[in-house]
Amino acid sequence: MEPLTLTTERVIALVVVVLNVVAAILYSKVSQKVGIVAGSALLLSLPGLAIIWFRDALGATAFDRGVMRESPPLFVDVIGWLFLVALPIIFLGGFLP
């Protein structure tokens, strides 16, 4: 799959990133500086977005005893969505009311 083609999964992932940033801005009680809060939420969302966006390339980089082996795409997807949804909640959750 081309890295620049927009699939339904990639569009949903981008929407989740925007929702993470908006939720962090709306519910932050630690810092009133919007740029710091939005930047933190965006940076915490980027690993999950990258895993989802480059699923095929990341799935082909697994090695098993020196032999190249592909990871199951579903496994890579689950890890990407966990990073995208859970990482901002875990790190920013302590700062929210």
C-alpha positions in Angstrom: 0.0 0.0 0.0 1.3 3.5 -0.8 2.1 5.6 2.2 0.2 8.6 0.7 -3.1 6.8 -0.1 -5.9 7.5 2.3 -7.8 4.5 3.4 -10.7 4.4 5.8 -8.5 3.2 8.6 -6.0 6.0 8.1 -8.7 8.7 8.0 -10.2 7.3 11.2 -6.8 7.4 12.8 -6.3 11.0 11.8 -9.7 11.9 13.3 -8.7 10.1 16.5 -5.5 12.2 16.7 -7.5 15.4 16.2 -9.9 14.3 18.9 -7.0 13.5 21.3 -5.7 17.1 20.8 -9.1 18.7 21.2 -9.8 16.7 24.3 -6.5 17.5 25.8 -7.1 21.2 25.2 -10.6 21.2 26.6 -9.9 19.1 29.7 -6.4 20.2 30.7 -6.2 21.7 34.2 -2.4 21.7 34.5 -1.4 24.2 31.9 -3.4 27.0 30.4 -1.0 27.3 27.6 -2.8 25.8 24.6 0.3 25.1 22.6 2.0 23.0 25.3 -1.1 20.9 25.9 -1.9 20.5 22.2 1.7 19.6 21.4 1.9 17.1 24.1 -1.3 15.3 22.9 0.0 15.4 19.3 3.4 14.0 20.2 1.8 11.2 22.3 -0.5 10.3 19.4 2.2 10.2 16.7 3.6 6.7 17.5 0.2 5.1 17.1 -0.5 7.0 14.0 2.9 6.0 12.5 2.2 2.3 13.3 -1.2 2.4 11.7 0.0 4.5 8.7 3.1 2.3 7.9 1.6 -1.1 8.9 2.9 -2.9 5.9 6.4 -1.7 6.2 6.5 -2.5 9.9 5.0 -5.9 9.5 7.7 -7.0 7.1 10.6 -6.2 9.4 10.3 -9.0 11.9 13.1 -11.6 12.2 12.8 -15.1 13.5 16.3 -16.7 14.1 17.8 -14.6 11.4 15.1 -15.3 8.8 12.9 -12.5 7.5 9.3 -13.1 8.5 6.2 -11.0 8.2 4.1 -10.1 11.3 0.4 -10.6 11.0 -1.3 -7.3 9.9 -4.0 -7.7 12.5 -1.3 -7.8 15.3 0.4 -4.6 14.0 -3.0 -2.9 13.7 -3.9 -3.8 17.3 -0.6 -2.4 18.6 -1.1 0.8 16.6 -4.6 1.4 17.9 -3.5 0.6 21.5 -0.7 3.2 21.1 -3.1 5.7 19.5 -5.9 5.4 22.0 -4.2 4.3 25.2 -0.9 6.2 25.3 -2.5 9.7 25.4 -5.0 8.5 28.0 -2.3 7.0 30.2 0.0 10.0 30.1 -2.5 12.8 30.0 -5.1 11.1 32.2 -3.3 12.2 35.3 -3.6 15.8 34.3 -7.3 15.7 33.5 -10.0 16.2 36.0 
